[in-house]
Amino acid sequence: MGRAKLPRKSTVIDMTAMCDVAFLLLSFFILTTKFKPSEAIAVTIPKSVAAKVAPSKDIVQVIIDKDGKVFLEMDDETVKETIANTLNNTKGMNLDVKAFKRSAFFGSSFSALPNYLTLPEDQRKGNNLPGIPVKDSTNNELVTWMALVRDAYQGKKPNLLLKGDNLAKYPAFKSVVDAFKKNDFLKFQMVTNPEPVPAGTDLWKKAQSGEKREE
């Protein structure tokens, strides 16, 4: 007896639900993505083969631009509030504490700081800012800034970063390091632009042998 033939039907898969899920995921990632803000000061940092990732919390970063001007960045609002209150109480500066907390970037002398905080955020950027006075050894205001940071952290050590431009001169770096030392900040990290280890060097050979041992 012959075998009955079943009619052939094309297989249809409804992709409507899959498309909805894909668009929902795409919308989620677009809405939750945080883009890196533009840097307040343009700095061309040196290259290195270090692979250590910079910390992302409790950051106190000192920036030196190509002209040797010094700037300070902090991310902890509680620390900034403590510093602002200390300046108001000890120096009678009458700073706007809320504006001080919102600002992640400081680049003026203490005398100009109240007016600096009143500037719109887009004007608190660029190499035209005066920077924190450090070049005069008798008036290195970064020493005071670092003392304020030390006291605000109440014995805890912040992640201290130094980010210097390739064209910055040695005296600016010396003034910054002197301010660190005077406040017992003896360890800090240099911010560099990572690059691959040159092939054939001792460091490259060490890395290669380490990889083989891990295998």
Accessible surface in RSA format (square Angstrom, percent):
REM  Atomic radii and reference values for relative SASA: ProtOr
REM  Chains: A
REM  Algorithm: Lee & Richards
REM  Probe-radius: 1.40
REM  Slices: 20
REM RES _ NUM      All-atoms   Total-Side   Main-Chain    Non-polar    All polar
REM                ABS   REL    ABS   REL    ABS   REL    ABS   REL    ABS   REL
RES MET A   1   244.12 126.4 154.22 102.1  89.90 214.1 130.97 111.4 113.15 149.9
RES GLY A   2    68.50  84.5   0.00   N/A  68.50  84.5  42.17 115.7  26.33  59.0
RES ARG A   3   228.44  95.9 200.79 102.4  27.65  65.8  78.41 107.2 150.03  90.9
RES ALA A   4    87.40  80.4  61.88  95.5  25.52  58.1  72.13 101.6  15.27  40.5
RES LYS A   5   196.23  95.7 165.64 101.6  30.60  72.8 112.55 101.3  83.68  89.1
RES LEU A   6   152.61  85.0 134.06  95.9  18.55  46.6 134.47  94.4  18.15  48.8
RES PRO A   7   103.91  75.7  79.53  72.5  24.38  88.6  91.25  75.3  12.66  78.7
RES ARG A   8   240.89 101.1 204.72 104.4  36.16  86.1  80.83 110.5 160.06  97.0
RES LYS A   9   177.15  86.4 143.82  88.2  33.33  79.4  93.14  83.8  84.01  89.5
RES SER A  10   101.73  86.0  69.38  92.6  32.35  74.5  53.57 114.1  48.16  67.5
RES THR A  11   125.06  88.9  90.00  91.2  35.05  83.5  62.01  83.3  63.05  95.3
RES VAL A  12   129.44  85.2  97.98  88.7  31.46  75.8 100.54  87.4  28.90  78.4
RES ILE A  13   130.08  74.0 109.12  81.3  20.96  50.5 112.03  80.7  18.05  49.0
RES ASP A  14   114.14  80.0  87.38  87.0  26.76  63.3  42.09  99.1  72.05  71.9
RES MET A  15   103.04  53.4  98.56  65.2   4.48  10.7  82.82  70.4  20.22  26.8
RES THR A  16    86.05  61.2  79.42  80.5   6.63  15.8  59.22  79.5  26.83  40.6
RES ALA A  17    70.31  64.6  64.57  99.6   5.75  13.1  68.61  96.6   1.70   4.5
RES MET A  18   118.86  61.6 114.72  75.9   4.13   9.8  91.54  77.8  27.32  36.2
RES CYS A  19    60.77  46.0  57.64  64.3   3.13   7.4  15.05  38.1  45.73  49.3
RES ASP A  20    78.56  55.0  75.60  75.2   2.96   7.0  23.01  54.1  55.56  55.4
RES VAL A  21    76.44  50.3  76.44  69.2   0.00   0.0  76.44  66.4   0.00   0.0
RES ALA A  22    55.84  51.3  46.85  72.3   8.98  20.4  51.60  72.7   4.24  11.2
RES PHE A  23   136.65  68.4 135.72  84.1   0.93   2.4 136.39  82.7   0.26   0.7
RES LEU A  24   126.16  70.3 120.89  86.5   5.27  13.2 121.75  85.5   4.41  11.9
RES LEU A  25    96.57  53.8  96.24  68.8   0.33   0.8  96.57  67.8   0.00   0.0
RES LEU A  26    99.36  55.3  96.13  68.8   3.23   8.1  98.82  69.4   0.54   1.5
RES SER A  27    53.46  45.2  50.23  67.0   3.23   7.5  24.62  52.4  28.84  40.4
RES PHE A  28   112.01  56.0 107.03  66.3   4.99  13.0 111.79  67.8   0.22   0.6
RES PHE A  29   121.45  60.8 121.11  75.0   0.35   0.9 121.45  73.6   0.01   0.0
RES ILE A  30   110.09  62.6  97.28  72.5  12.81  30.9 101.98  73.4   8.11  22.0
RES LEU A  31   148.22  82.5 116.70  83.5  31.52  79.2 119.41  83.9  28.81  77.5
RES THR A  32    74.30  52.8  51.80  52.5  22.50  53.6  52.18  70.1  22.11  33.4
RES THR A  33    68.68  48.8  48.65  49.3  20.03  47.7  39.86  53.5  28.82  43.6
RES LYS A  34   195.22  95.2 164.11 100.7  31.11  74.1 111.10 100.0  84.12  89.6
RES PHE A  35   171.60  85.9 148.88  92.2  22.72  59.1 151.93  92.1  19.67  56.3
RES LYS A  36   171.85  83.8 138.71  85.1  33.14  78.9  96.19  86.6  75.66  80.6
RES PRO A  37   108.67  79.2  93.55  85.3  15.12  55.0 104.12  86.0   4.55  28.3
RES SER A  38    84.77  71.6  59.83  79.9  24.93  57.4  54.66 116.4  30.10  42.2
RES GLU A  39    84.53  48.5  57.74  43.7  26.79  63.8  37.11  71.8  47.41  38.7
RES ALA A  40    14.37  13.2   7.52  11.6   6.85  15.6   7.52  10.6   6.85  18.1
RES ILE A  41     3.34   1.9   0.00   0.0   3.34   8.1   0.00   0.0   3.34   9.1
RES ALA A  42    73.25  67.3  58.60  90.4  14.65  33.3  65.07  91.6   8.17  21.7
RES VAL A  43    21.35  14.1   0.24   0.2  21.12  50.9   1.35   1.2  20.00  54.2
RES THR A  44    91.05  64.8  86.23  87.4   4.83  11.5  55.49  74.5  35.57  53.8
RES ILE A  45    35.29  20.1  28.45  21.2   6.85  16.5  28.45  20.5   6.85  18.6
RES PRO A  46    41.14  30.0  39.91  36.4   1.24   4.5  41.14  34.0   0.00   0.0
RES LYS A  47   137.66  67.2 111.06  68.1  26.59  63.3  55.66  50.1  82.00  87.3
RES SER A  48    29.80  25.2  23.05  30.8   6.75  15.5  29.45  62.7   0.35   0.5
RES VAL A  49    49.99  32.9  35.43  32.1  14.56  35.1  35.75  31.1  14.25  38.6
RES ALA A  50    60.53  55.7  43.77  67.5  16.76  38.1  53.79  75.8   6.74  17.9
RES ALA A  51    95.39  87.7  65.25 100.7  30.14  68.6  72.92 102.7  22.47  59.5
RES LYS A  52   161.71  78.9 127.07  78.0  34.64  82.5  92.65  83.4  69.06  73.6
RES VAL A  53   130.04  85.6 111.45 100.9  18.58  44.8 116.60 101.3  13.43  36.4
RES ALA A  54    54.02  49.7  37.76  58.3  16.26  37.0  39.57  55.7  14.45  38.3
RES PRO A  55    34.42  25.1  17.36  15.8  17.06  62.0  28.82  23.8   5.60  34.8
RES SER A  56   105.62  89.3  76.77 102.5  28.85  66.5  45.69  97.3  59.93  84.0
RES LYS A  57   149.36  72.9 148.19  90.9   1.17   2.8  90.88  81.8  58.48  62.3
RES ASP A  58    47.47  33.2  46.67  46.5   0.79   1.9   3.40   8.0  44.07  44.0
RES ILE A  59    34.18  19.5  34.17  25.5   0.01   0.0  34.17  24.6   0.01   0.0
RES VAL A  60     0.13   0.1   0.13   0.1   0.00   0.0   0.13   0.1   0.00   0.0
RES GLN A  61    21.22  11.9  21.22  15.5   0.00   0.0   0.25   0.5  20.98  15.9
RES VAL A  62     0.00   0.0   0.00   0.0   0.00   0.0   0.00   0.0   0.00   0.0
RES ILE A  63     7.62   4.3   7.62   5.7   0.00   0.0   7.62   5.5   0.00   0.0
RES ILE A  64     0.00   0.0   0.00   0.0   0.00   0.0   0.00   0.0   0.00   0.0
RES ASP A  65     0.00   0.0   0.00   0.0   0.00   0.0   0.00   0.0   0.00   0.0
RES LYS A  66    93.78  45.8  82.69  50.7  11.10  26.4  50.22  45.2  43.56  46.4
RES ASP A  67    74.80  52.4  56.79  56.5  18.01  42.6  24.22  57.0  50.58  50.4
RES GLY A  68     4.74   5.9   0.00   N/A   4.74   5.9   4.27  11.7   0.47   1.1
RES LYS A  69    42.42  20.7  38.66  23.7   3.76   9.0  28.60  25.7  13.83  14.7
RES VAL A  70     0.07   0.0   0.00   0.0   0.07   0.2   0.00   0.0   0.07   0.2
RES PHE A  71     0.00   0.0   0.00   0.0   0.00   0.0   0.00   0.0   0.00   0.0
RES LEU A  72     0.00   0.0   0.00   0.0   0.00   0.0   0.00   0.0   0.00   0.0
RES GLU A  73    46.37  26.6  46.28  35.0   0.09   0.2   9.62  18.6  36.75  30.0
RES MET A  74     5.42   2.8   1.45   1.0   3.97   9.5   4.17   3.5   1.25   1.7
RES ASP A  75    66.31  46.4  40.96  40.8  25.35  59.9  36.32  85.5  29.99  29.9
RES ASP A  76    40.76  28.5  33.99  33.8   6.76  16.0  10.76  25.3  30.00  29.9
RES GLU A  77    93.49  53.7  89.45  67.7   4.04   9.6  26.56  51.4  66.92  54.6
RES THR A  78    97.55  69.4  95.30  96.6   2.25   5.4  60.14  80.8  37.41  56.6
RES VAL A  79     8.19   5.4   7.64   6.9   0.55   1.3   8.19   7.1   0.00   0.0
RES LYS A  80     6.47   3.2   6.47   4.0   0.00   0.0   0.00   0.0   6.47   6.9
RES GLU A  81    65.90  37.8  65.90  49.9   0.00   0.0   7.79  15.1  58.11  47.4
RES THR A  82    51.81  36.9  48.18  48.8   3.63   8.7  31.89  42.8  19.92  30.1
RES ILE A  83     0.93   0.5   0.18   0.1   0.75   1.8   0.93   0.7   0.00   0.0
RES ALA A  84     0.00   0.0   0.00   0.0   0.00   0.0   0.00   0.0   0.00   0.0
RES ASN A  85    59.92  41.3  59.18  57.2   0.74   1.8  18.21  43.8  41.70  40.3
RES THR A  86    45.91  32.7  43.04  43.6   2.87   6.8  28.13  37.8  17.78  26.9
RES LEU A  87     0.38   0.2   0.38   0.3   0.00   0.0   0.38   0.3   0.00   0.0
RES ASN A  88    35.91  24.8  24.83  24.0  11.08  26.7  14.70  35.4  21.21  20.5
RES ASN A  89   124.87  86.1  89.09  86.1  35.78  86.2  26.28  63.3  98.59  95.3
RES THR A  90    98.41  70.0  61.63  62.5  36.78  87.7  62.59  84.1  35.83  54.2
RES LYS A  91   105.41  51.4  73.14  44.9  32.26  76.8  35.58  32.0  69.83  74.4
RES GLY A  92    61.93  76.4   0.00   N/A  61.93  76.4  31.57  86.6  30.36  68.0
RES MET A  93    25.81  13.4  12.70   8.4  13.12  31.2  19.16  16.3   6.65   8.8
RES ASN A  94   136.08  93.8 116.53 112.6  19.55  47.1  30.01  72.2 106.07 102.5
RES LEU A  95     9.90   5.5   0.00   0.0   9.90  24.9   0.64   0.5   9.26  24.9
RES ASP A  96    82.02  57.5  69.09  68.8  12.93  30.6  32.30  76.0  49.72  49.6
RES VAL A  97    36.07  23.7  32.75  29.6   3.32   8.0  32.75  28.5   3.32   9.0
RES LYS A  98   153.36  74.8 151.37  92.9   1.99   4.7  94.63  85.2  58.73  62.6
RES ALA A  99     6.88   6.3   6.32   9.8   0.56   1.3   6.32   8.9   0.56   1.5
RES PHE A 100     0.00   0.0   0.00   0.0   0.00   0.0   0.00   0.0   0.00   0.0
RES LYS A 101    55.12  26.9  54.79  33.6   0.33   0.8  10.78   9.7  44.35  47.2
RES ARG A 102   170.41  71.6 142.50  72.6  27.91  66.5  72.25  98.7  98.16  59.5
RES SER A 103     6.08   5.1   0.87   1.2   5.21  12.0   5.13  10.9   0.95   1.3
RES ALA A 104    53.19  48.9  48.30  74.5   4.89  11.1  48.30  68.0   4.89  12.9
RES PHE A 105    15.39   7.7  15.23   9.4   0.16   0.4  15.23   9.2   0.16   0.5
RES PHE A 106     0.34   0.2   0.34   0.2   0.00   0.0   0.34   0.2   0.00   0.0
RES GLY A 107     0.00   0.0   0.00   N/A   0.00   0.0   0.00   0.0   0.00   0.0
RES SER A 108     2.95   2.5   2.10   2.8   0.85   2.0   2.10   4.5   0.85   1.2
RES SER A 109    23.71  20.0  22.44  29.9   1.27   2.9  14.57  31.0   9.15  12.8
RES PHE A 110    19.30   9.7  18.72  11.6   0.58   1.5  18.91  11.5   0.40   1.1
RES SER A 111   104.45  88.3  68.38  91.3  36.08  83.1  61.04 130.0  43.42  60.8
RES ALA A 112    39.54  36.4  36.20  55.9   3.34   7.6  39.14  55.1   0.41   1.1
RES LEU A 113     0.38   0.2   0.38   0.3   0.00   0.0   0.38   0.3   0.00   0.0
RES PRO A 114    44.09  32.1  38.72  35.3   5.38  19.6  40.82  33.7   3.28  20.4
RES ASN A 115   108.65  74.9 107.36 103.8   1.29   3.1  24.28  58.4  84.37  81.6
RES TYR A 116     8.15   3.8   5.00   2.8   3.14   8.2   7.62   5.7   0.53   0.7
RES LEU A 117     9.04   5.0   2.09   1.5   6.96  17.5   2.15   1.5   6.90  18.6
RES THR A 118   106.99  76.1  75.22  76.3  31.77  75.7  69.47  93.3  37.51  56.7
RES LEU A 119    62.89  35.0  59.70  42.7   3.19   8.0  60.30  42.3   2.59   7.0
RES PRO A 120    72.01  52.5  60.05  54.7  11.96  43.5  72.01  59.5   0.00   0.0
RES GLU A 121   124.07  71.2 117.53  88.9   6.54  15.6  38.28  74.0  85.79  70.0
RES ASP A 122   109.92  77.0  87.16  86.8  22.76  53.8  42.65 100.4  67.27  67.1
RES GLN A 123   100.95  56.5  86.70  63.4  14.25  33.9  31.00  66.0  69.94  53.0
RES ARG A 124    34.00  14.3  32.40  16.5   1.60   3.8   4.56   6.2  29.43  17.8
RES LYS A 125    79.81  38.9  65.15  40.0  14.66  34.9  34.99  31.5  44.83  47.7
RES GLY A 126    29.50  36.4   0.00   N/A  29.50  36.4  29.27  80.3   0.23   0.5
RES ASN A 127    49.78  34.3  40.20  38.8   9.58  23.1  16.17  38.9  33.61  32.5
RES ASN A 128   152.12 104.9 123.39 119.2  28.73  69.2  34.95  84.1 117.17 113.3
RES LEU A 129    14.56   8.1  13.86   9.9   0.70   1.8  14.54  10.2   0.01   0.0
RES PRO A 130    88.92  64.8  65.71  59.9  23.20  84.4  74.74  61.7  14.18  88.1
RES GLY A 131     3.15   3.9   0.00   N/A   3.15   3.9   0.43   1.2   2.72   6.1
RES ILE A 132     4.39   2.5   0.04   0.0   4.35  10.5   0.17   0.1   4.23  11.5
RES PRO A 133    43.80  31.9  32.53  29.7  11.27  41.0  43.80  36.2   0.00   0.0
RES VAL A 134     3.20   2.1   1.54   1.4   1.67   4.0   1.54   1.3   1.67   4.5
RES LYS A 135   143.52  70.0 112.42  69.0  31.10  74.0  78.65  70.8  64.87  69.1
RES ASP A 136    79.38  55.6  69.75  69.4   9.63  22.8  33.46  78.7  45.93  45.8
RES SER A 137    98.46  83.2  74.76  99.8  23.69  54.6  53.62 114.2  44.84  62.8
RES THR A 138   123.66  87.9  84.95  86.1  38.70  92.2  79.96 107.4  43.70  66.1
RES ASN A 139    74.27  51.2  70.65  68.3   3.62   8.7  17.38  41.8  56.89  55.0
RES ASN A 140    18.95  13.1   8.39   8.1  10.56  25.4   3.21   7.7  15.75  15.2
RES GLU A 141    23.61  13.6  21.73  16.4   1.88   4.5   6.84  13.2  16.77  13.7
RES LEU A 142     0.00   0.0   0.00   0.0   0.00   0.0   0.00   0.0   0.00   0.0
RES VAL A 143    36.45  24.0  36.45  33.0   0.00   0.0  36.45  31.7   0.00   0.0
RES THR A 144    47.55  33.8  44.68  45.3   2.87   6.8  19.28  25.9  28.27  42.7
RES TRP A 145     0.53   0.2   0.53   0.3   0.00   0.0   0.50   0.3   0.03   0.0
RES MET A 146     0.00   0.0   0.00   0.0   0.00   0.0   0.00   0.0   0.00   0.0
RES ALA A 147    24.50  22.5  24.42  37.7   0.07   0.2  24.50  34.5   0.00   0.0
RES LEU A 148    16.80   9.4  14.72  10.5   2.08   5.2  15.03  10.6   1.77   4.8
RES VAL A 149     0.00   0.0   0.00   0.0   0.00   0.0   0.00   0.0   0.00   0.0
RES ARG A 150    90.82  38.1  87.94  44.8   2.88   6.9  36.58  50.0  54.24  32.9
RES ASP A 151    87.80  61.5  72.13  71.8  15.67  37.1  33.56  79.0  54.24  54.1
RES ALA A 152    11.18  10.3   0.55   0.9  10.63  24.2   0.86   1.2  10.32  27.3
RES TYR A 153    18.29   8.5  12.63   7.2   5.66  14.7  14.83  11.1   3.46   4.3
RES GLN A 154   150.41  84.1 118.93  86.9  31.47  74.9  40.01  85.2 110.39  83.7
RES GLY A 155    72.43  89.3   0.00   N/A  72.43  89.3  43.01 118.0  29.43  65.9
RES LYS A 156   157.88  77.0 147.62  90.6  10.26  24.4  96.14  86.5  61.74  65.8
RES LYS A 157   130.12  63.5 102.06  62.6  28.05  66.8  94.09  84.7  36.02  38.4
RES PRO A 158    11.72   8.5   0.47   0.4  11.25  40.9   0.56   0.5  11.16  69.3
RES ASN A 159    49.10  33.9  45.77  44.2   3.33   8.0   3.33   8.0  45.77  44.2
RES LEU A 160     6.14   3.4   1.40   1.0   4.74  11.9   1.40   1.0   4.74  12.7
RES LEU A 161     7.31   4.1   7.31   5.2   0.00   0.0   7.31   5.1   0.00   0.0
RES LEU A 162     2.03   1.1   2.03   1.5   0.00   0.0   2.03   1.4   0.00   0.0
RES LYS A 163    22.40  10.9  22.40  13.7   0.00   0.0   4.17   3.7  18.23  19.4
RES GLY A 164     1.20   1.5   0.00   N/A   1.20   1.5   0.16   0.4   1.04   2.3
RES ASP A 165     8.89   6.2   5.59   5.6   3.30   7.8   0.00   0.0   8.89   8.9
RES ASN A 166    84.57  58.3  54.24  52.4  30.33  73.0  20.81  50.1  63.75  61.6
RES LEU A 167   118.27  65.9 111.83  80.0   6.44  16.2 115.54  81.1   2.73   7.3
RES ALA A 168    14.81  13.6   0.00   0.0  14.81  33.7   0.00   0.0  14.81  39.2
RES LYS A 169   149.39  72.9 147.08  90.2   2.31   5.5  93.78  84.4  55.61  59.2
RES TYR A 170   155.50  72.6 145.07  82.5  10.43  27.1 116.68  87.7  38.82  47.9
RES PRO A 171    86.81  63.3  83.00  75.7   3.81  13.8  85.71  70.8   1.10   6.8
RES ALA A 172     4.60   4.2   2.66   4.1   1.94   4.4   3.10   4.4   1.50   4.0
RES PHE A 173    44.61  22.3  44.61  27.6   0.00   0.0  44.61  27.0   0.00   0.0
RES LYS A 174   100.80  49.2  96.95  59.5   3.85   9.2  68.07  61.3  32.73  34.9
RES SER A 175    17.22  14.6  14.97  20.0   2.25   5.2   2.81   6.0  14.41  20.2
RES VAL A 176     0.00   0.0   0.00   0.0   0.00   0.0   0.00   0.0   0.00   0.0
RES VAL A 177    36.72  24.2  36.72  33.2   0.00   0.0  36.72  31.9   0.00   0.0
RES ASP A 178    40.80  28.6  39.66  39.5   1.13   2.7   9.61  22.6  31.19  31.1
RES ALA A 179     0.00   0.0   0.00   0.0   0.00   0.0   0.00   0.0   0.00   0.0
RES PHE A 180     0.63   0.3   0.63   0.4   0.00   0.0   0.63   0.4   0.00   0.0
RES LYS A 181   126.40  61.7 112.50  69.0  13.90  33.1  60.08  54.1  66.31  70.6
RES LYS A 182   136.61  66.6 101.54  62.3  35.06  83.5  69.67  62.7  66.93  71.3
RES ASN A 183     4.61   3.2   3.56   3.4   1.05   2.5   1.04   2.5   3.57   3.4
RES ASP A 184    85.93  60.2  80.67  80.3   5.26  12.4  25.53  60.1  60.40  60.2
RES PHE A 185     8.41   4.2   5.57   3.5   2.83   7.4   7.24   4.4   1.17   3.3
RES LEU A 186   125.37  69.8  94.31  67.5  31.07  78.1  97.88  68.7  27.50  74.0
RES LYS A 187   189.54  92.5 172.23 105.7  17.31  41.2 118.33 106.5  71.21  75.9
RES PHE A 188    70.70  35.4  40.55  25.1  30.15  78.4  44.26  26.8  26.44  75.7
RES GLN A 189    53.51  29.9  49.43  36.1   4.08   9.7  27.66  58.9  25.85  19.6
RES MET A 190    88.80  46.0  65.23  43.2  23.57  56.1  60.47  51.4  28.33  37.5
RES VAL A 191    29.58  19.5  25.42  23.0   4.16  10.0  29.55  25.7   0.03   0.1
RES THR A 192    39.84  28.3  24.37  24.7  15.47  36.9  14.35  19.3  25.49  38.5
RES ASN A 193    64.77  44.7  64.17  62.0   0.60   1.4   3.33   8.0  61.45  59.4
RES PRO A 194    95.71  69.8  78.43  71.5  17.27  62.8  78.59  64.9  17.12 106.4
RES GLU A 195    70.50  40.5  57.97  43.9  12.53  29.8  17.07  33.0  53.44  43.6
RES PRO A 196   120.95  88.2 103.15  94.0  17.80  64.7 114.69  94.7   6.27  39.0
RES VAL A 197    42.25  27.8  28.87  26.1  13.37  32.2  28.87  25.1  13.37  36.3
RES PRO A 198    74.67  54.4  63.02  57.4  11.66  42.4  74.67  61.7   0.00   0.0
RES ALA A 199    82.64  76.0  53.57  82.7  29.07  66.1  53.79  75.7  28.85  76.4
RES GLY A 200    43.24  53.3   0.00   N/A  43.24  53.3  27.03  74.2  16.21  36.3
RES THR A 201    54.95  39.1  47.67  48.3   7.28  17.4  54.58  73.3   0.37   0.6
RES ASP A 202   118.80  83.2 109.24 108.7   9.55  22.6  38.29  90.1  80.51  80.3
RES LEU A 203    88.93  49.5  83.09  59.4   5.83  14.7  85.83  60.3   3.10   8.3
RES TRP A 204    87.24  35.0  87.24  42.2   0.00   0.0  73.49  39.2  13.76  22.3
RES LYS A 205   117.08  57.1 111.79  68.6   5.30  12.6  63.05  56.8  54.03  57.6
RES LYS A 206   145.40  70.9 137.64  84.5   7.76  18.5  85.57  77.0  59.83  63.7
RES ALA A 207    45.53  41.9  32.50  50.2  13.03  29.6  43.70  61.5   1.82   4.8
RES GLN A 208    60.77  34.0  60.32  44.1   0.45   1.1  11.88  25.3  48.89  37.1
RES SER A 209    43.24  36.5  39.69  53.0   3.55   8.2  35.84  76.3   7.41  10.4
RES GLY A 210    18.12  22.3   0.00   N/A  18.12  22.3  17.78  48.8   0.34   0.8
RES GLU A 211    93.51  53.7  90.91  68.8   2.60   6.2  33.73  65.2  59.78  48.8
RES LYS A 212   150.04  73.2 136.50  83.8  13.54  32.2  80.26  72.2  69.78  74.3
RES ARG A 213   183.45  77.0 149.02  76.0  34.43  82.0  79.97 109.3 103.48  62.7
RES GLU A 214   152.96  87.8 115.13  87.1  37.82  90.1  48.48  93.8 104.47  85.3
RES GLU A 215   178.74 102.6 111.70  84.5  67.04 159.6  63.93 123.7 114.81  93.7
END  Absolute sums over single chains surface
CHAIN  1 A    14997.8      12328.1       2669.6       8945.0       6052.8
END  Absolute sums over all chains
TOTAL         14997.8      12328.1       2669.6       8945.0       6052.8
